[in-house]
Amino acid sequence: MKNIVYKALVVEEAEENVFTKRVKDTELDTLPAGDVIVRVKYSSLNYKDALSASGNRGVTREYPHTPGIDAAGTVIESSVHGLTEGQPVVVSGYDLGMNTPGGFGQYIRVPAGWVMKLPPGLNMKESMIFGTAGFTAGMSVDRISDAVRPEDGEIVVTGATGGVGSIAIAILSKMGYAVVGVSGKEDANAFLTKLGAREIISRKIFAERSGRPLLKARWAGVVDTAGGEILAAAITSTRPLGLVTCCGNVASPELPLTVFPFILRGVTLAGIDSQNCPMALRKRIWKRLAAEWKIAALDEIYREVTLAALPDEIEKMLKGQQKGRVIVNLDL
Ligand SMILES: NC(=O)c1ccc[n+]([C@@H]2O[C@H](COP(=O)([O-])OP(=O)(O)OC[C@H]3O[C@@H](n4cnc5c(N)ncnc54)[C@H](OP(=O)(O)O)[C@@H]3O)[C@@H](O)[C@H]2O)c1
């Protein structure tokens, strides 16, 4: 294929540990080798992108780099059977946007094993409103619904107004669960109530446990995105045989706990890793997101921005100020 010049958000290390982000002309020939070239139409902003864009070496080792762990677009060239030119696809997770140029560029070139056909029931834009955050919410709900029925009790969701949290609340409430949100935002109530939360607890109050190893048991299930004292408080107040999913660390990667919730209440802690989710499970979760988990509020939980607007959105995300999802239209 002949070389193409396209727009991408490029993060550069201007001097040691000082990172700049700007939209630059980039050449297709600079993309790594791969089986499939995709013209990206939409991407979305996830917490990991904000880390990559600010020089977090645990996410991205080398700069200059184009982040974007999510991409939806059209195949323009493919060397593999089953993925033909014009096929709408979703690429998310694996190494996309981490150490492989990602969806914050108009083109990506990736291994065929990372590419999933756009699930019937979702258009490209909807697939990115869900994006990795929605997919992770789906993986968390999948684990909870295997272990806990709506009649077993309440489910609490932390980081409630964030991407994972807001979508988890909407899906769980659609499934008939009684959902409680934990949020640090004072103006979260209207947004979360509309998604289906029946109560909102302030983050500060929720995390207060004065070092006690067990709190009064309340939750049948937990979707945690925060880690640290918040996850510890959630686990220590989970009911016997309840299930807690753990996907994030916006508060802290530490987990200050004793073993008592596990050995005295039989609580299960389930880790969620969307990045390396095997393709068969990935397709099963996306199929549900496109059907019974397709939330009514999908159109109300996102803002659509340009590549040029991303640096400001990234700063907001790092400060914990985003509500719902930010999607990127690569054609604007
Ligand atoms: N394991 C995986 O596969 C996977 C996949 C996707 C995301 N994640 C992780 O999940 C987490 C959430 O991702 P996201 O995309 O939902 O991010 P997000 O949209 O930025 O949402 C994070 C939310 O967490 C809350 N928060 C922010 N700072 C906090 C703090 N210091 N302490 C407690 N809560 C805080 C805020 O909600 P409130 O103001 O409502 O509290 C914020 O909106 C991140 O750690 C991300 O890396 C993991």
The ligand as an SDF file (V2000), in Angstrom:
LIG
                    3D

 48 52  0  0  0  0  0  0  0  0999 V2000
   -8.3070   -4.1080   34.6000 N   0  0  0  0  0  0  0  0  0  0  0  0
   -8.7450   -3.6580   33.4390 C   0  0  0  0  0  0  0  0  0  0  0  0
   -8.8300   -4.3740   32.4550 O   0  0  0  0  0  0  0  0  0  0  0  0
   -9.2040   -2.2290   33.3360 C   0  0  0  0  0  0  0  0  0  0  0  0
   -9.9370   -1.7750   32.2310 C   0  0  0  0  0  0  0  0  0  0  0  0
  -10.4210   -0.4580   32.2290 C   0  0  0  0  0  0  0  0  0  0  0  0
  -10.1130    0.3780   33.2880 C   0  0  0  0  0  0  0  0  0  0  0  0
   -9.3460   -0.0900   34.2970 N   0  0  0  0  0  0  0  0  0  0  0  0
   -9.0080    0.7520   35.4390 C   0  0  0  0  0  0  0  0  0  0  0  0
  -10.2140    1.1090   36.1100 O   0  0  0  0  0  0  0  0  0  0  0  0
  -10.0570    2.3940   36.6730 C   0  0  0  0  0  0  0  0  0  0  0  0
  -11.1940    3.2860   36.1830 C   0  0  0  0  0  0  0  0  0  0  0  0
  -11.1020    3.4700   34.7780 O   0  0  0  0  0  0  0  0  0  0  0  0
  -12.1150    4.4530   34.0370 P   0  0  0  0  0  0  0  0  0  0  0  0
  -11.8560    4.3180   32.5910 O   0  0  0  0  0  0  0  0  0  0  0  0
  -13.4800    4.2460   34.5620 O   0  0  0  0  0  0  0  0  0  0  0  0
  -11.5530    5.8680   34.5510 O   0  0  0  0  0  0  0  0  0  0  0  0
  -12.3490    7.2380   34.7290 P   0  0  0  0  0  0  0  0  0  0  0  0
  -13.3990    7.3730   33.6910 O   0  0  0  0  0  0  0  0  0  0  0  0
  -11.3190    8.3070   34.8690 O   0  0  0  0  0  0  0  0  0  0  0  0
  -13.1170    7.0390   36.1170 O   0  0  0  0  0  0  0  0  0  0  0  0
  -12.4500    6.9240   37.3180 C   0  0  0  0  0  0  0  0  0  0  0  0
  -13.3810    7.4270   38.4140 C   0  0  0  0  0  0  0  0  0  0  0  0
  -12.8200    7.0630   39.6690 O   0  0  0  0  0  0  0  0  0  0  0  0
  -13.1050    8.0440   40.6450 C   0  0  0  0  0  0  0  0  0  0  0  0
  -11.8360    8.5360   41.1840 N   0  0  0  0  0  0  0  0  0  0  0  0
  -10.9550    9.3820   40.6140 C   0  0  0  0  0  0  0  0  0  0  0  0
   -9.9090    9.6130   41.4080 N   0  0  0  0  0  0  0  0  0  0  0  0
  -10.1290    8.8970   42.5300 C   0  0  0  0  0  0  0  0  0  0  0  0
   -9.4190    8.7310   43.7450 C   0  0  0  0  0  0  0  0  0  0  0  0
   -8.2660    9.3340   43.9640 N   0  0  0  0  0  0  0  0  0  0  0  0
   -9.9480    7.9280   44.6810 N   0  0  0  0  0  0  0  0  0  0  0  0
  -11.1180    7.2820   44.4700 C   0  0  0  0  0  0  0  0  0  0  0  0
  -11.8540    7.4000   43.3410 N   0  0  0  0  0  0  0  0  0  0  0  0
  -11.3500    8.1990   42.3840 C   0  0  0  0  0  0  0  0  0  0  0  0
  -13.8720    9.1500   39.9270 C   0  0  0  0  0  0  0  0  0  0  0  0
  -15.2630    8.8540   40.0550 O   0  0  0  0  0  0  0  0  0  0  0  0
  -16.1210    9.5040   41.2520 P   0  0  0  0  0  0  0  0  0  0  0  0
  -15.7950   10.9580   41.2350 O   0  0  0  0  0  0  0  0  0  0  0  0
  -17.5440    9.2020   40.8740 O   0  0  0  0  0  0  0  0  0  0  0  0
  -15.6840    8.8380   42.5210 O   0  0  0  0  0  0  0  0  0  0  0  0
  -13.4780    8.9530   38.4760 C   0  0  0  0  0  0  0  0  0  0  0  0
  -14.4380    9.4870   37.5970 O   0  0  0  0  0  0  0  0  0  0  0  0
   -8.6530    2.8680   36.2810 C   0  0  0  0  0  0  0  0  0  0  0  0
   -7.7470    2.5350   37.3140 O   0  0  0  0  0  0  0  0  0  0  0  0
   -8.3490    2.0430   35.0640 C   0  0  0  0  0  0  0  0  0  0  0  0
   -6.9620    1.8950   34.8310 O   0  0  0  0  0  0  0  0  0  0  0  0
   -8.8890   -1.3690   34.3370 C   0  0  0  0  0  0  0  0  0  0  0  0
  1  2  1  0
  2  3  2  0
  2  4  1  0
  4  5  1  0
  4 48  2  0
  5  6  2  0
  6  7  1  0
  7  8  2  0
  8  9  1  0
  8 48  1  0
  9 10  1  0
  9 46  1  0
 10 11  1  0
 11 12  1  0
 11 44  1  0
 12 13  1  0
 13 14  1  0
 14 15  2  0
 14 16  1  0
 14 17  1  0
 17 18  1  0
 18 19  2  0
 18 20  1  0
 18 21  1  0
 21 22  1  0
 22 23  1  0
 23 24  1  0
 23 42  1  0
 24 25  1  0
 25 26  1  0
 25 36  1  0
 26 27  1  0
 26 35  1  0
 27 28  2  0
 28 29  1  0
 29 30  1  0
 29 35  2  0
 30 31  1  0
 30 32  2  0
 32 33  1  0
 33 34  2  0
 34 35  1  0
 36 37  1  0
 36 42  1  0
 37 38  1  0
 38 39  2  0
 38 40  1  0
 38 41  1  0
 42 43  1  0
 44 45  1  0
 44 46  1  0
 46 47  1  0
M  CHG  2   8   1  16  -1
M  END
$$$$
